[in-house]
Amino acid sequence: MRSFRVASALAALVLVTFMCGCGSGKNPSYTLIIEPQAGYQPIYDFITEGRRSVDMTMYQLSDPQAQNALKAAAKRGVKVRVLLDSDPEGGGGKTVNQGAYDDLQANGVEVRWAWSGTLWHQKSVVRDGDAAAVMTCNLYAPDYPVVRDYAVITDNAATASGMEATFNNDWDKTDSPPTKGEVPGGSELIWSPGAQRGLVDLIDSARSGTTLYAEDEQLDSQAIEQALIRAAKRGVTVNLTMTYSSSYVNEFNTLAAGGVHVSLYQPNASIYIHAKAISVNNDTVYVGSSNFTTAMTNQNRNVGIITRDPAVVRGITATMASDFSGATTYNPGQ
């Protein structure tokens, strides 16, 4: 296993903002945060800048600084609501989130448990109803030093309104499964349940002669695997980076046999691939909370965006290329 390295060009991309005069009828702004290099202060600042409302949905929450930012916002009169995963089967739930729940509830923050029948795997914040942070990362401080994750902060009005409307629905219906997420025109949103088709369509849009990069933590969706193989067969260079798990050996073998280049980090490497992202045609990326599994895409609550914002595309694509080159090529049967 080669050690994880970040190229100097990549280091300059850990916090990239692309602004085009939002609020004046022009294009919205986007800020890409690349973890672990950027740190989580930009996310704390995003919460702190709330003036009217802060609405968070979080799979795992255990971060004193994030919790302090939420509590401070509530103390200055901001309406702060936090929806936490409570499913007992996953890695979140009350075992992880009870401490944050109790802390926030005791300090003026409205907190609710999401419906416990599925993973509420979403990681996002909506601020003042007009700006949103779409994240692959949990706010779980013990993992910060090693996890590869992304967050995109945008004031795209349609994205924020779609996330706020869906949050309000989830907040009011904590006794029932997740319903279809809101996708206003121009929002770029892709919601689970229902994301598998959109991710397959994105992969199918990759053109021959281009390179498709993908990063993911979990993998079992045959539809997504077959889309990656179809891309490879039509002349797309398909490069997938993950952290090795014996749970996915069958999937690794299937992809490698189908022409997909699979590159893996060992679990004890200095970087852990937790991100969920796809880059196609060097002009479009998916970034969000949904892993490439059937449950994650078609059952659990997740959210992401599919965007062509140039700064986001460049930053995520460059990071995935660096991660891919720094990992070890998978050989079937190894």
Summary of the structure (lengths in Angstrom):
residues: 334
radius of gyration: 18.9
end to end distance: 13.2
largest distance: 58.6
contacts: 1189
relative contact order: 0.16
helix: 34%
strand: 28%
